[in-house]
């Protein structure tokens, strides 16, 4: 029996019968996390770390979608860490999915350098120059660079990955120049990218990026990923990502 705290709920992840515990008063995962799980490539037997895992949705989805050996989520906020641990237990995934409480800025000290094949991150998108911070601290931490910066994320990914390992991240297109600079600064070469558009005739509002530790300079730009074909109606590709 998994206990729920006040205002918590259990949501269906629509894959393998997996479910997740969330609290809408604090923070719930969004489409960006689901798209990142669909974009991330994990080969059989690989070890995966999700930095800033929140309630653990990305490790749980990657366990469902891939044949990786071990999936670890790193989370600094106690309430999210606790929900993630209970969600892992709820799905009976304790042997393959592990949640660790800790700071992204110390990730390579916690796990050791060159200890992962794949690292993922859905980081805070905004810095102090981008919009107003949410007065609710948990939501501000998720959306603004309160506890870690883009540079922290790229530096730690570079240290955590083995040579040839891959880093997958979802972010905002308006920071692409900075993203590429930071990735290359820490030995991560951008290799694959897709822009996510809410509608086919609208500007992209998300970008999915894969970078390889020690990779050669060449990037493949995938086709645009369109979310809606009309208001409240997902495209076939979005339906596929949610259900695979």
N, C-alpha and C positions, 0 to 999 in steps of 0.2 A: 504494500500500500504506500503510495507516494502522497505525502501531505502537501496541501496547498495553503499558502499564506493569504492574508487579506488582499482582495482585488486581483488575485492571480487567476489565470484561466489556462486550459489546455487546448491547443490548436492542432489541427490535423495538418501534417506536412505533405499529404497526398502522394506518398511514396513508401512502399513496403510497410504500410501501416504505422509509420513512425509519427510521433506526436512531440510537441514542445510546450513547455511551460512559459507563459509570458505574463507581464503585468503592464497593461496599457497606461497606467498612471506613471510608470517609470519610463520604459522604452520597449518598443516591439521592433523586430527585424522588418526590413522593407524589401522591395523588389530588388534593390541593388545586391543584397546578400544572395538572393536566389540566382540572379544572373551571374554573379561571380562563381557560384558553385557549378553552374552549367558551363562556364568558360574555362574553368580550371582543369588541366589535364593531370591525372595521376595514374602512373603505371603500376602494374601488379607488384606488390612487395615494397612499395615506397613508403617512406615515413613523412608525415605531413604535419605542419604547424600552422594554426590560424592565430594571428596576433590580434588582440583586442576582440575576442570571440563573442563578447556579449552573452547572450543566453545559449550559445553553443550551436547555433543553427548551421553554420558552414561545416564544421566537422561532422555533424550528424548527416547532413545532406551528402557530403563527399563519401562517407562510409556507405551510404545507400547507393550511390551512383558509380563508385569505382571499386577497384580491387586492391587498394592500398593496404599496407600492413598495420599501420598505427596512425591515429589521428589525435592530435593534441590541440586543445584550445587554451590560450593564455588570456586571462582577464584580471583586471586590477580592481574593479568595483565588487564589493562583497555581495550585494544583492544579486547582481548578474551571475557571478561565480556560483552562488548557491543555487539559482534557478537552473543554470547549465548542468551542474552536477546531478540535480534531481531529474532533469530531462534525459540525461544519459542513462540513469537507473530506470526511468520510466520505460525506456525502449530496450532495456536489457543489453546495453552496449558496453558494459564496464570493461570487457576484455580488449576492446579495440579503440574506444574513445576515452580520452582522459582529459580532465579539466584541471589546470594549474592556476593558482592565484599568484599574480605577479605583474610587474611593470614591463611594458614593451621596451622601455629604455634599457632594461637589464636582461633582456631575453637571452643574449648570447652567454651571459654569466650563469643564468639559470640552467640552460640546456647544453651549453658547450658550443664552441665554434665548429662550423662544417658538420653539423649533426643532423641535417634534414635534406631530403631530396626535393621537397616542395614546401614553399611558404606562401600563405595567402594573407590578405589584409583588406578589410573594408574600413579604412581609417576615417578620422574626422576630415571633412572636406574644406572647412573654412579656417582661415587664420584671422588675426586681429583686424585685418583690413577688409574682411569679407562679411558684411552684414552684422546684425545685432545678435548677441549671444542670448540664448534662452535663459530666463531667470531660474528655471528648474535645473539644478546642477547636473543630474544624471543625463538629461537630454543635451545640455550644453557640452558635456564631455564627449558624447557620441558625435556631435556635429561640428564642434569647434576644437581647435588645437589647444585644449586646456592642459592635458596631461602629457601629450606627445605631439611632435611635429612631423611633417612629411619627411624631413631629413632624418629624424629618429627612426622612422619606419624603414626607410631605404638603407640606412646604415646597418640596422639590425638584420634586415633580410640578407644583406651582403655578407655579414658575418656568420649567420646561421646556416647558409646554404653550402653544400658541397659544390666543387667545380662541376659545371654542367647542370646543376640544379636550377629549378625555375621558381620565379616569384610572380604571383598573380595578384593583381590589385584592381579595384574599382575606384574611380575618382571622378572629378569634374573636368570637362574639357578646357575650361578657362585657365587651368593650371598645368596644361600639357608641357609648356616650355620648361617650367620649373621641375616637373616630374621627370622629364628626360634628363635634365641636368643632374638631378640628385641620383637617379638610377646609375648613370654612368660614373658619377663621382665615387660610388661605392662598388664598382666592378660588375654592375648589372646592365647587360646590353638589351635594350628593347627589341623584341623579336616578333611580337604579334599584337595587334590592336584592333578593336572594334568600337565604333561610336554607336551609342544608343540614342535613338530618337523617339520622343513620345508619339509623334505621328510622322508620316512619310514627308510631309511638307514643313516640318518644324525643325529648328536647330537641335543638335544633340544636347542632351542634358546629363549624360554619363559617358564615361569611357572605360573600357576593359583593356587592361594591358598585361602582357606576359613579358618578363625579362629573364635572361639566362645568365647565371654566374659565369663569367669568363667567356661569354659568347662573342662571336664575330659580328661586325657591324652590318646588319641587314634586317629590315623590319618588313613584315607582311601585314598589309592593311586588309582586314576582312570586310565583307559587305556590311552596309548599315543594318543594325538590329532595330526593327520598328516594333514598338510596344503595342499600340492600338491601331486597328484598322478603321474604327469609328468609336465615338465616346463609349467607354465602359465595355468595349468588345476587344479582347486581345487578339493579336495576330496568331496564325497557326504556330509560328516558331516559339512565341512566348508560351502558348499552351504546352508545346512539346517540352520546353525547358522545365516547366512546373511539374510535369507528369513523368519525366524520365529519371 
